[in-house]
Amino acid sequence: MAKKKDGRDRHDAEAGAGPVPKMKRKEYERQMRVLHGELVAMQEWVKDSGAKVCVVFEGRDTAGKGGTIKRITERVSPRVFRVVALPTPTEREKSQMYIQRYLPHFPAAGEVVIFDRSWYNRAGVEPVMGFCTPEETGRFLELTPAVEKAMTDDGILLLKYWLEVSPGEQTRRLQSRINDPRKIWKLSPMDLKSYSRWYDYSRARDAMFAATDTAWAPWYIADADDKKRARLNIISHLLSQVPYKPLPHRDITLPRRQPRSGYREPDLPWRRIPVPF
């Protein structure tokens, strides 16, 4: 077998699929336009029905969680779609019951809440990086299915996505952050440290799936080496899980503007911005 060019191709070959060509930008944007329209329809249904939707995104560093969330939310209302990305817990929060800091962010009626990382930090980054004990992680994995059962019993539609990226593609993306001044802010010392612990993360992921992949809150895995395909696939799947109805077409005509009635532009020293473009 010929030597593959990068980790992504090796990963695909081992899976027996062969490399999949990257999606072209034009086709990607065409498909995304359709999905954005459906997300707006879903938004209106959520508002009208009082539905409560909670979406969790997890995955390794560089898997594409942030970019996927941006594409989901860029054409909808932030009053309906809320993104939650909690910072490092305070000393007070560290003394609380672990799930406590997440509870206030759960959706109310008519809301879609998206967690960019979630309570599953206790099953992933925290044990891998030594921020909690194995006993604390074990306790979390034991209790989480019951907590999520309570959420779904209360009417919350809970969707959990894991974005899977191959070793070679993760290396490529981290290297691009190092070399691109527009992306360097994304690279933290934590990213570099976690990069070296690929198999620790794999073990943590496997334990998390085994303990928390339930009938009422299953995990959905998205292959994320091709960011464009991953985003389209995730949004399409998200829409398929929410029982919304498409918006009926409305015939809208702009009303006539009121007459000028003697109005004149004021002679004021407007501070207009420079126009270098």
N, C-alpha and C positions, 0 to 999 in steps of 0.2 A: 504494500500500500504506500502511495506517495505520502511524504511528510506534509502535514497540514501547516497552513501559514500561521495560525494563531490558536489560542485556547478555545475560541468559539467554535472553530471548525472541528477541532479534536473532540470537543464535547458532543457536537452533533453527530460526528461519525461513530462515537462510542454508543450513542443512542440509536444508531441505525437509520437516522433520518437523512443524513447528508446536509451540507450547508444550505440554508434558505437565503435567497437573495434579499438584500435590504429593500424595504418598500420605498418607492419613489415619493418625493415630496408632494408632487401634484396629486397623485392618487390618495395619499395620506390626508391632505387637506380637503379633498372632495368628500371622502368618507367621514372625516371629522365634522364637516359642516352638517351632514345629515344627523349625526349623533348629537351634536349640540342642539339641534332643533328638538330632538327627542328628550334631551335633558330638561329643556324648558317645559315641554309637555309634562314630564314627570314632576317638575317643580310645582306647576299649577295644580296638579292632582294632589300632591302632598299638602299644599296650602288648603285646598278645598275639602279634603277628606280628614285633615287633622292627623295624618300618618306621622309616625316617628321612625326615622331611619338613621341607623348608626353604622358607619363604614370604617373599618380598621385596616390600615395599610402597614404591613411589616415586611422586612427583608433586610438583606445585608446592605452595608454602605455601598452607594453608587447603583443600587438596583433600579432606581428611577421612581421612587415613591413621590418625591416632591414634584417632578415634572408631570406625572400622571394626575396628581391632585390639581395642579394648575390648569391642565386641560379640561378637567371635569368642571371646575368652578369659573372659568373665564367668561362664560356667557350667561351665567345664572345670577340670581340675586344673593348677595352676602347676608341678607336678612333671613333667607331660607337655608342656604348652604353655609354652614359654619365650619371653619377649619380649626382644629385644636392641635397645637404642637407645644406641649408643656415644657418649660425649662427644667433645669436640674432642681430637684426638690429642696426646699428650705429646711432648716433644722427642725422647725415645727412640723413640717409635713413628714419628715423622716420618722417622727414619733407617732404619727397617726397610723390607723389601720391602712394597709397598703392601697387598697382600692379607693380610699376616701377622697383623695385629691382628684380623682377622675369623675366621681359621681356628679358634682355640680355641672359638668359639661355634657351630660347625657341629653339627648334630644327631648324637647317638649313637643306637644302637638303642632304639626305643621312645619317641622324642622328636619333637615338632613345634616347630621354632624359627622365630619370626617376627621378621624384621628391619624395624624402623621406620626406614627409610633404611638403606643398606647400602654395600657397596663401590662402588655406583653413584654415590656422592658425587663420585667422580673424573670421572664423565661429566657431572655436572649442576652442583651448587652450587659445586664447587671451581673449574672453569674460568670459570663465569659471574661469580663474585665475585673472580676473580684469585688464588685460593689455590694454583694450580698452573699450570704452563706448558702451552702447546698441545702441546708434544712429550710431556709426561707424560700428557696425556689421550689422545693418539694411541697411545702405547705401551699404555696401559690397554685401549683399545678393541681393539687388536690381540691382546692376550693373553687377555682375559676369556673368549672362547668356548672356548678350550682348557682354562682353569681349570674352567669350568662343565661341560665334557665329562668331565673327571676326576671331578668331584663326582657326576654322574649315573652314570658307569661304576662308581663305588663303591657305588651303590645308593641315593643320595640322590634323593628326588623333589623337584625344584626347580620352584617356581611363582613367577613374577614378574608383579606387578601394577603397572600405571601408572594412577593415578587422574587423570582429565582434568577440569579445571574451566574454565569459560568466563571471559573477562575481567570481564564484568559481575558474575558471581557471586563471583569472588575479591574484587572491590572491596567488594561488600556484606558479605562475611564479615570482611574486615579492618576495615571501618568499625564493625561490631558489636563487634569486640574493643576498639576505641578507646572506645566508648560504654558498655561493660558492665564494671563493676568485677570481676565474676566471671571475665572473660576477658582482662583487660588483661595478665596474666602471660604469655599466649601470644604477645604482640606484642613482638618484639625489634627492635633497630635493623637487624638483618640482614633481617628480613621487609620492612621499609620500603624498604631498598636494593634487594632482589631484586624488589619489586613494580614498580619502574621499568624492569626489564630483561626484560619479558615476551618480547620476540622473541629476545633472547639465549638465554633458556631454551628457546624453541621450536626454535631451531637446534641447541642441545645435545641436546634430546630426540630430534630427528630423526636426528642423527648416531649417537646411542646405539642407537636402534632399528635403523638400517641395519647397524650392526656387530655387534650382540649378539642379534638376534632369530633364533635358530637352531632347528633341528628338535628338538634335545635340551633346549633351554631357551628356549622362545618367550616373548615378551611378551604379556600379556593386558591390554587397555585397558578401563577401566570409566568410563563417563560419570558424573560425581560431582556435578552441579549439584543433584540431589535426593539428599540424604544417605541418606534412608531407603531409597529404591530401590537406590542404589548398594551399601549394606551388604547388603541381601538378595541382590542379584545376585551380589556377590562371594562371599558365603558359599555360595550355591547352586553357583556354579561351582567353588569350592574342593572342596566335597564331591564333585562330579562327577569330579574329577581323581584322587581317592584311592580305590583299589579296596577299600574297607572293606565289611563285611557288617553289616546291621542287627543290633542286639542282640535275642536271643530273649527273649520275655516270661518273667519269673520270678514265680512265686507266692511272695510273702514274707509271713510271719506274724511279728509281734513276739513274742519270748519273754516269759514271765511274769517279773515282777520278783521278786527275792528277798524273803522276809518281813522285816519291820522288826526282829525279834529284839531288842527292847528299846532300839533306837536312839532318842535324843532330840536335838532341835535344841539346840546349845550356847548358853549364855547369854553371848554375846560382843559387844563393842561394834563391830559391823560398820560400816565407813565407807561407807555407801550414798551414791550421788551424788544431788544435788538433782533434783527432778522438776518442772521448770517446764512440762512438756507433759503 
